[in-house]
Amino acid sequence: MAERKDFLKGKEAITFLDLFAGAGGISEGFLMAFTPDKYFKFVLASDINENCELTHTVRYNYQFGLDTKFLTQDIMSPSFLSNLIKELDGTEIDVVTGGPSCQSFSLSGRRRRFDKRDNLFLHYLNVIRKLRPKYFVMENVKGLLTKDKGHFKEAIMREIRSIIDDKELPAFMKYCVRMLEFTASPFVKNCLLNKIKLEVSEESEALKSKDAFFLALEQQFKAITRKLEYRLSKSNPNIATIRHGLNFLKRSEERNSISSAIINLKTNSDIDNDFFVDGINGFLSMLDDSTIINTIFSAIDSFDEFNRMEGSEVTEFRKMLLVYSYTLDETFALLKEYADVCGEVEELNEHLESLRLYRVAKPIVAHSADYGVPQNRERVLFIGCRKDQELIDEIPPTVREDEKVTVYEALHDLDFIGNGSIETHYGDRRILPEFESLIRKRSVDGRLTYSADARTFADWSKEGRFNHRFIFKSDPFYVKSFEDLNSNLFCEEPTLYNHQTSSQSEDVKKRLSVIARHGVYDENCREELISLGLDSNKRNYTVLNPEGQSPTVVTMPDDFIHYSAHRAMTVREMARLQSFDDSFVFQGKRQTGGNKRKSEIPQYTLVGNAVPPLMARAIANIILQKIK
């Protein structure tokens, strides 16, 4: 048993699983966290890549001695949810965490329209719908808040509000039937009730409700066209567009299948910023619900005979057609219009309050440096709180502004490695007297303290932040693959892992020294490099400031220049800037080139994509304090 019995005694286990787990930054933070009466039990992690599983298996199953499971599968796979349920084997999950891939809407790169990753959050929320945990944490880049002028954020909030409590559904539907009986036409009532059932029912029942919804639309359209001349109703292109558009819209499964295949082809072929992209995006747009509906609307607006008709049939047809594209939450908002007719908005709101299973106070922007991480990295958090749990609306900082950990404090003891070297033991560091005062003693969460158990950030990294809970079942070790792991082809001799530099040519070393002397890769710096014949096609270099925090750690090692050694950073140094313990060994290849980086997930990518463990620890502690 690797967990200390004295730690477990008197504490309740709060179960969690980590989706899009990557290297395990969230997992690290949650396993660090505890209160006097609670701690987190790590049940399962999931990611699409085998190297993520390898890194997790070595860390949590071998080192920590846990029996945590790992599901290596694409969350968008039709069998993912059933496989997840099978792996959980009846275990109730209290908290779900995860960060759906954010590359397609990050402010740091080009945004790709129709990138399949844009919809990963929907698949994440499908897991929440199924497992119904007490809390869930969905984290992402801050740029998500402004994507599509804020519409993407609102879409996420609507989807969260659309997760319902099944036990409250019968009473809600009974109320809707009664309310709509007095405030809506039979057609509108039929459409709205079937739309709600479509969104909340299991698949087989949902399909029946979808068929009933379109049957109502088609019958309404037939009633409208009976008022027209026979010639117009059969041959007019506007009428044909509406009729055929309904058929097209109804066949969503076929359209989604085509769209998924094309989006996968587009993504895997790197179609972006080229002459193919507009044509492919245009075709994908044509398959979208909103495009089909807007085309039908244009046909309605272009047909003068509709404007001459008396009654509300066309207006209601148009309104209910739009309802098909609504989220459940948007449908609830429309219901308020009908409830207002009979003065029942307050009663409807009471039903909705009971029906909605989760609340989110607001998206929380968390700054990693506020939690003892030597990095200026902002993440946005959607913390869903089940309605029987206390709302979480902030993650209070654990350090003050004047306590933030600096780059020098985090990295100073690793500054002994040379060019093209691999260091497996701690060496004699380079001392820079002007920065030595930055090395201060802290508690594990970063607060400055003079207590007996205080450590410097570097010492916490070397000694580890888990000694209160774990006695390592095995020493840290490195393997390249599961084949090596299963064959016991690993070595536990080194005391330091992932500390390796590339062999840089004299020109590269000179280039980095020039950039470091300038302190910034600006126009003046580029002009000097050109004059020396040392210019580069690389768009960005950042010289780390030893007295401040690093910029957001990225997946490319040569984006950063070491403040004194004037070289690219090692995996271990990047991990320090993320607040990983030195005992956390990043497995697999150190780095790969080009498109292989997407599929192989090398060590630098594992580090750069991770949530800083100390920030995750702060999130986890708040949940432990609040959870019932």
Buried (B, 14 or more C-beta within 10 A) or exposed (E): EBBBEEBBEEBEEBBBBBBBBBBBBBBBBBBBBBBEEBBBBBBBBBBBBBBBBBBBBBBBBBBBBBEBBBBBBBBBEEEBBEEBEEBBEEEEBBBBBBBBBBBBBBEEEEBBBBBBBBBBBBBBBBBBBEBBBBBBBBBBBBBBBEBBEEEBBEBBBBBBBBBBBEEBBEEBBEBBEEBBEEBBBEBBBBBBBBBBBBBBBEEEEBEBBBEBBBEBBBEBBEEBBEBBEEEEBEEBEBBEBBBBBBEBBBEBEEBEEBBEEBBEEBBEEEBBEEEEBEEBBEEBEEBBBEBBBBBBBBBBEEBEBBEEBEEEBBEBBBBBBBBBBBBBBBBBBBBEEBBEEBEBBEEBEEBBEBBBBBBBEEBBEBBBBBBBBBBBBBBBBBBBBBBEBBEBEEBEBBBEEEBBBBBBBBBBBBBBBEBEEBBBEBBEEEEBEEBEEBBBBBBBBBBEBEEEEBBBBBBBBBEBBBEEBBEBBBBBBBBBBBEBBEEEEBEEEBBBBBBBBBEBEEEBBBBBBBBBEBEEBEEEBBEBBEEEEBEBEEEEBBBBBBEBBBBBBBBBBBBBBBBBBBBBBBBBBBBBBBBBBBBBBBBBBBBBEEEEBBEBBBBBBBBBBBBBBBBBBBBBBBBBEBBE
